[in-house]
Amino acid sequence: MASKSKDMYYAVWTTAWGPVGAVAGKNGLRRIVLPHYTMQDLTELLAWEHKGAKLDEKPFEDLVDLSRAYFNGEKVDFAELPCDLPPETQFSGKVWRACREIPYGKTMSYSQVSMAIKSEDGARAVAGALSRNPIPLVIPCHRVTYADGRPGGFSAPGGVNLKAKMLTLEFSDQ
């Protein structure tokens, strides 16, 4: 869905795994696109989807540094990066905030996230909310798996294969 805003910025940068892109507004990150596209295709996609947004890497300096370190296999923490999230009163806001608390190299099951937000029977709803996560990596939905350890779904381009690769990266240095 295309959006228009004069108060939004976007940037695209290289990482060891390929180009990453992001969009931010005055309240923080609104979108991250994980490695999947070429630099040109990703730049064009973000410019088209966010008409009126300005191409400027400066608002993303911390994210650029952290994401490059992450995709180089370094343990990083994205917790200090501001994100434009739904209010805590909305289910997705609760889920995404709980997911942000999962540290590097750890996982939680969909049901554990559900319990953490006091929605005991909400594992499927948690999966649904995570499938709409616009800020993967910073909201590390790749760290949410099935109770038996299988990866579960991943809606970012690259799908479950990318999720498995990210989990392998995080667990390879332990």
Helices and strands as residue ranges (DSSP letters): E 3-4, E 9-13, E 20-25, E 28-33, H 39-49, E 50-51, E 54-55, G 58-60, H 61-71, H 91-100, E 108-109, H 110-116, H 123-131, G 141-143, E 144-145, H 159-171
